[in-house]
Amino acid sequence: MSVLAAIAVLAVLILVHELGHFVAARSQGILVNRFSLGFGPVLLKYQGSQTEYAIRAFPLGGFVGFPDDDPDSDVPPNDPNLLRNRPVLDRAIVISAGVIANLIFAYLVLALQLGIVGIPKELTYQAGVVVQPVNQESVAYQAGIREGDIILAVNGQELPASDKSTPLLTKEIQTHPNQQIELKIQRENQQQTLKLTPKLGADGKGVVGVALSPNATAIYRRPNSPFEIFGLAANRFQQLFVGTLSGFGQLITNFQQTAGQVSGPVNIVKIGAKLAEDNSVNLLSFAAIISINLAIINILPLPALDGGQLAFLLIEGLRGKPVPARIQEGVMQTGLVLLLGLGIFLIVKETTQLTSQLEWVQKLFQ
């Protein structure tokens, strides 16, 4: 059920994205002839006065169809309500609306989570640092460290029950590139000692390819007012947004070190399922994070993405005339092939890795 819940979250995020395009178009009187959640064979459909609404077999996708792209459409080519006949600004609003919808949705989800769970009041610390999901190609994973492990000591130095543990461990890793360090970890009720050698990162610091978090439990209180909820949600949204941008920046500037951390749909569903299994409310955090990622990815100026179409509109605005259709089609088709190829590669790569994770695979098919 947790896997289905994670897939449902991804489907909702895609629906929100496509609804953004749809609402932006219809609110301006632009003709839309298809609205589809998913790809593949049609499972359900309804023909409205202007638009055909459909649910298709594969939920991880969707699209908004315009008569401009439909060779069977009987709308005259010079109709002013066709998307291509609208001014650049109108088209830019429609194209960017999906990204805006995902960002707004992420903020509202964070506010909802604060309203349900409450406002963090304080943290109760325990000794050690908790290991978050580990990249399977990382130094940490190869040394035997797994998600959920608690690192109790580094190089013989105990990690105290305080907020200083995580910075202390991080400093030890970063200051020992290409030098072996010793970690004492706790996994369930057993303790063991592991040795690993941090790699030298592009910034000259040691890296082991793992995320860390304090070994702490949060205590919550009831919100004082809706204004407090929305204010804290705004702060959390800003932190997630800036952190996500920073992650994409590192992927560009330090591709060799960070490329292995890129996840495809299989790994994303796996992470969402794990969060749902631990606590169903965690799905709200998962939804917010993925929604922000989806928005930022789509706004990148890459072919076949919203950002690529906005780039063509920018060129059109500067030139005073559209980029020739054959050039746009060639670039978009090439980009689509590359994106599909990357998606297939990630799915195959992650599915192969999952064969060693028998427990998760069993849950997937239960």
C-alpha positions in Angstrom: 0.0 0.0 0.0 2.9 2.4 0.7 4.1 1.9 -2.9 0.7 2.7 -4.2 0.5 5.8 -2.0 3.9 7.0 -3.4 2.7 6.5 -7.0 -0.6 8.3 -6.2 1.4 11.3 -4.9 3.4 11.4 -8.1 0.2 11.2 -10.1 -1.3 14.1 -8.2 1.8 16.2 -8.8 1.6 15.6 -12.5 -2.2 16.4 -12.4 -1.4 19.7 -10.6 1.2 20.6 -13.2 -1.1 19.9 -16.2 -4.0 21.7 -14.4 -1.7 24.7 -14.3 -1.4 24.7 -18.1 -5.1 24.0 -18.5 -6.4 26.7 -16.2 -4.0 29.3 -17.6 -5.1 28.5 -21.2 -8.9 28.4 -20.5 -8.8 31.5 -18.4 -7.5 33.4 -21.4 -10.0 31.9 -23.8 -7.4 29.7 -25.5 -8.8 26.6 -27.0 -7.8 23.2 -25.4 -9.1 20.0 -26.9 -7.5 17.4 -24.7 -6.7 17.0 -21.0 -5.1 13.7 -20.1 -3.7 12.2 -16.9 -1.3 9.5 -17.8 -0.1 8.0 -21.1 -1.0 4.9 -23.1 -4.5 3.3 -23.6 -7.5 5.3 -22.5 -9.2 3.8 -19.4 -11.9 6.5 -18.9 -12.8 9.6 -20.9 -15.4 12.3 -21.0 -16.2 14.7 -23.8 -16.9 18.2 -22.5 -18.2 21.1 -24.6 -14.6 22.0 -25.7 -12.2 19.4 -24.2 -11.9 15.7 -24.0 -10.9 14.6 -20.5 -9.1 11.2 -20.2 -7.4 8.9 -17.7 -4.9 6.6 -19.3 -3.2 3.4 -18.2 0.2 4.7 -17.1 -0.3 7.5 -14.5 3.2 8.9 -14.3 2.7 11.5 -17.0 0.1 13.6 -18.6 -0.5 16.3 -21.2 -2.7 19.2 -22.2 -3.6 19.0 -26.0 -4.2 22.1 -28.2 -5.9 22.1 -31.6 -2.7 23.7 -32.9 -1.1 20.2 -32.7 -4.1 18.2 -33.8 -4.1 17.5 -37.6 -7.8 16.3 -37.3 -8.9 19.6 -35.7 -11.6 21.5 -37.6 -10.6 24.8 -36.0 -9.5 27.3 -38.7 -5.7 28.0 -38.7 -6.3 31.7 -38.3 -8.6 31.4 -35.2 -7.4 34.0 -32.7 -8.0 31.6 -29.8 -5.4 29.1 -31.0 -2.4 29.1 -28.8 0.0 29.8 -31.6 -2.0 32.9 -32.7 -1.7 34.5 -29.2 0.9 37.1 -28.2 4.2 35.9 -26.8 3.1 36.9 -23.2 -0.1 34.9 -23.4 1.8 31.8 -24.5 4.5 32.3 -21.9 1.8 32.4 -19.2 0.3 29.1 -20.4 3.7 27.4 -20.7 5.0 28.6 -17.3 1.7 27.9 -15.4 2.6 24.3 -14.8 5.7 25.2 -12.9 3.9 27.9 -10.9 1.2 25.4 -10.0 3.7 23.0 -8.7 5.4 25.6 -6.5 2.1 26.9 -5.1 1.1 23.3 -4.4 4.3 22.6 -2.6 3.8 25.6 -0.3 0.2 24.6 0.5 1.2 21.1 1.2 3.8 22.3 3.7 1.2 24.5 5.3 -1.2 21.6 5.5 1.5 19.4 7.2 2.1 22.1 9.8 -1.6 22.3 10.4 -1.9 18.6 10.9 1.3 17.7 12.8 1.8 21.0 14.6 4.7 23.4 15.1 8.1 22.0 16.1 8.7 23.1 19.7 12.0 21.5 20.6 14.2 18.5 19.8 15.1 15.7 22.2 18.6 14.6 21.2 20.2 11.2 21.6 23.8 10.2 21.0 25.0 9.8 17.4 24.0 10.9 13.9 21.4 9.1 11.8 22.2 8.1 8.2 19.7 9.1 5.6 19.3 7.2 2.2 22.7 6.2 0.9 23.7 6.2 -2.8 24.7 2.6 -3.7 27.7 3.7 -5.6 29.0 5.9 -2.8 32.0 5.3 -0.5 29.7 4.9 2.4 27.6 2.2 0.9 30.6 0.2 -0.3 32.0 0.4 3.2 28.8 -1.2 4.6 26.9 1.8 5.8 23.1 1.6 5.3 20.1 3.9 5.6 18.9 4.1 9.2 22.3 3.4 10.8 23.3 5.5 13.7 26.9 6.6 13.7 28.0 6.8 17.4 31.7 7.7 17.1 34.3 8.8 14.5 38.0 8.1 15.0 37.3 7.1 18.6 35.5 10.4 19.4 32.0 9.9 20.7 29.2 11.9 19.0 27.3 13.5 21.9 23.5 13.8 22.3 23.3 17.4 21.0 23.1 19.5 17.9 26.9 19.5 17.6 27.1 15.8 16.6 26.3 16.3 12.9 28.7 19.2 12.3 31.4 17.3 14.2 31.0 14.2 12.0 30.8 16.3 8.8 34.0 18.1 9.7 35.9 14.9 10.3 34.8 13.5 6.9 35.6 16.8 5.1 39.0 17.2 6.6 40.2 13.6 5.8 40.1 13.3 2.0 41.9 10.2 0.9 42.6 9.3 4.5 41.0 6.3 6.3 38.6 7.1 9.1 36.9 4.7 11.6 33.2 4.8 12.4 31.3 3.1 15.2 27.7 2.5 14.1 24.6 1.0 15.6 22.2 -1.0 13.4 19.1 -2.0 15.3 20.5 -3.5 18.6 24.0 -4.3 17.3 27.1 -2.2 17.2 30.0 -2.6 14.8 33.1 -0.7 13.5 33.6 0.2 9.9 36.5 1.9 8.1 36.2 4.0 5.0 38.2 6.5 3.0 36.5 9.8 1.9 37.0 10.8 -1.7 38.5 14.1 -2.6 35.7 16.4 -3.7 35.9 19.2 -6.3 36.1 21.7 -3.4 39.1 19.9 -1.9 37.0 18.4 1.0 36.3 14.7 1.7 33.0 13.2 0.6 31.4 9.8 1.3 28.1 10.2 -0.5 25.7 10.1 2.4 23.2 12.5 3.9 23.2 12.9 7.7 20.6 14.1 10.2 20.6 14.6 14.0 19.5 11.6 16.1 16.6 13.6 17.6 12.9 13.5 18.2 10.7 16.5 17.6 8.2 17.7 20.1 5.2 19.6 18.5 2.7 22.2 19.8 -0.5 23.5 18.4 -0.2 26.5 16.1 -1.1 29.9 17.6 -2.8 31.1 14.5 -3.1 30.4 10.7 -0.7 33.3 10.2 2.0 31.3 12.1 1.4 28.2 9.9 1.7 30.2 6.7 4.7 32.0 7.9 6.6 28.9 8.9 5.5 27.1 5.7 7.0 30.0 3.7 10.3 29.6 5.6 10.3 25.8 4.9 9.4 26.4 1.3 12.3 28.8 0.9 14.7 26.3 2.5 13.6 23.5 0.2 13.6 25.7 -2.9 17.1 27.1 -2.3 18.4 23.7 -1.3 17.0 22.1 -4.5 18.5 24.9 -6.6 21.8 24.4 -4.9 21.6 20.7 -5.6 21.1 21.3 -9.3 23.9 23.8 -9.3 26.2 21.2 -7.9 25.1 18.7 -10.5 26.2 21.2 -13.2 29.4 22.4 -11.6 30.5 19.1 -10.1 28.8 16.5 -12.3 31.3 13.7 -11.8 30.8 13.7 -8.0 27.0 14.2 -8.0 25.7 12.4 -11.1 25.4 9.2 -9.1 22.9 10.9 -6.8 20.4 11.5 -9.7 17.3 9.3 -9.1 14.7 8.0 -11.6 11.1 7.0 -11.1 11.9 3.7 -9.5 14.0 5.2 -6.8 11.6 8.1 -6.2 8.7 5.7 -5.7 11.0 3.6 -3.3 11.8 6.7 -1.2 8.1 7.7 -1.1 7.1 4.2 -0.1 9.6 4.2 2.7 8.4 7.5 4.0 4.7 6.4 3.9 5.6 3.2 5.7 7.3 5.1 8.5 4.6 7.7 8.8 1.8 8.5 6.4 2.1 12.3 7.2 5.6 12.1 5.7 4.0 11.8 2.3 3.2 15.5 2.6 6.9 16.3 2.9 7.6 13.9 0.0 5.0 15.6 -2.1 6.4 19.1 -1.4 10.0 18.1 -2.2 9.1 16.3 -5.4 6.7 19.1 -6.5 9.6 21.7 -6.1 11.9 19.4 -8.0 9.4 18.9 -10.8 9.0 22.6 -11.1 12.7 23.4 -11.3 13.4 20.5 -13.8 10.6 21.7 -16.0 11.8 25.3 -16.1 15.3 24.3 -17.2 15.9 25.6 -20.8 16.1 22.1 -22.2 14.3 20.7 -25.3 10.9 19.0 -24.6 10.6 20.8 -21.3 8.6 23.9 -20.5 11.8 25.8 -20.1 12.8 24.9 -23.7 9.5 26.3 -25.0 10.0 29.5 -23.0 13.5 29.8 -24.5 11.9 29.7 -28.0 9.4 32.3 -27.0 12.3 34.5 -25.7 14.1 34.2 -29.0 10.8 35.0 -30.8 10.4 38.1 -28.7 13.9 39.3 -29.4 13.7 38.5 -33.2 10.2 39.7 -33.7 9.2 36.5 -35.4 9.0 32.8 -34.4 11.9 30.3 -34.8 11.1 28.3 -38.0 8.8 25.4 -37.2 11.1 22.7 -38.6 14.0 23.9 -36.3 11.7 23.8 -33.2 10.4 20.4 -34.1 13.9 19.0 -34.7 15.2 20.4 -31.4 12.1 19.2 -29.4 12.2 15.7 -30.9 15.9 15.3 -30.2 15.3 16.5 -26.6 12.4 14.1 -26.2 14.5 11.2 -27.3 17.3 12.1 -25.0 15.0 12.5 -22.0 13.3 9.2 -22.7 16.7 7.6 -23.1 17.8 9.0 -19.7 14.5 7.8 -18.1 14.9 4.3 -19.5 18.5 4.2 -18.3 17.6 5.3 -14.8 14.8 2.8 -14.6 17.0 -0.1 -15.8 19.8 1.0 -13.5 17.6 1.3 -10.4 15.6 -1.9 -11.1 18.9 -3.8 -11.3 20.1 -2.3 -8.0 16.8 -3.3 -6.4 17.4 -7.0 -7.1 19.8 -6.9 -4.1 17.0 -5.4 -1.9 14.8 -8.4 -1.6 12.7 -7.1 1.3 11.7 -4.0 -0.7 10.9 -6.0 -3.8 8.6 -8.3 -1.8 6.7 -5.3 -0.4 6.5 -3.9 -4.0 4.6 -7.0 -5.2 2.4 -7.6 -2.1 
